[in-house]
Amino acid sequence: MPAPTSFTGPLAGTRIVEIGSIGPGPFCAMLLADLGADIIRVDRLTGHGLVGPNDDPRRELLNRGRRSIAVDLKHPEGAEVVLQLVDRADALLEGFRPGVTERLGIGPAECHARNPRLVYGRMTGFGQDGPMSQAVGHDLNYVALSGVLSLIGRQGQPPTPPLSLVGDFGGGGMVLALGILAALLERERSGHGQVIDASMVEGAAALGGPFLGFAQSGGWRPERGTNLVDSGAPFYDVYETADGRWLSVAALEPHFYADLVRLLQLPDTLPDQMDQASWPAMKEVFAAAVRTRTLDAWMASAEGLDACVAPVLEAHEVAQHPHHIARKTFFESGGLVQPAPVPRFNRTPAAVDREPPLPGEHTGSALADWGVDPALISAWLTSRAVVQGAG
């Protein structure tokens, strides 16, 4: 599965400055780069601040699709480097605590003085103001404060951390990407840029909005793992198979549930599907049934039935599933299997045209490509306001 090489995404021609950060900011930039935006990532002279088990910038998939320049933002000329890019950019995104970019001389006021059409995207945990705006935190804290974490988990168990999907990536990076696109669209009508205040707490709350509503409607039990789609229902859960694999079942509608019962060869004497008092006992029946066959056997038996079942694929095997092969859901580049850009466009297909960069790998060439005066670039390199190939 070779990496795509064409670069025809719907954002081709859009220029974005990314002030290097971790988590949601890079995810936002990855989404926009996948869609064709020309993004320059401004990294520190000391390189990336990678978080987690990965210590190799080349394997940091969040940073794919863009070029990196290394800038000393505390150098007397560091702000001017960024502002030279802002002069030529459509958008900028940053993930500092509120007030940091202002102190660095690259805040919204300075940037809009240079380019009034700039869309300025700001990514924080708690928002630009409010009593917690300066508090430190990470994804789990933001999802906790949103109220959503309290709803996730099995019965009798503590709340379950949902990876970093709800705060960092869904409620953070994806929401900021949506905001940047909306502001770029609005700019075509007004001619003006604006500032986007994206808070992961608020993004997580928006993702959990329906469930927060259910919790107030009387139809959602306050105890985790006792409701329709939180692992409480026997027909909406995962079950271990005879070979130690896992089968997901999600037969919510009565006609799908009927096919699931038929697939599992369950007795006609089962209680009514929506008899919540019987769900714990029904789950034991479902679990015992699923344990009688291997995962492959269940998937073969499900052919022709609308039972809403799917295998729980491990990370190392997803790219080999026939559906993903047919759809080209994954591709391989730099020795890493990774998800292809989403969504799909019939006229302007998105593609990944660059591997994750080393910090400062493209300092000279990226600045030159964006039309910065070669004499300025040379002077910055000499003064070490910027560095080529840092990290």
Summary of the structure (lengths in Angstrom):
residues: 391
radius of gyration: 24.6
end to end distance: 29.7
largest distance: 82.9
contacts: 1249
relative contact order: 0.17
helix: 39%
strand: 14%
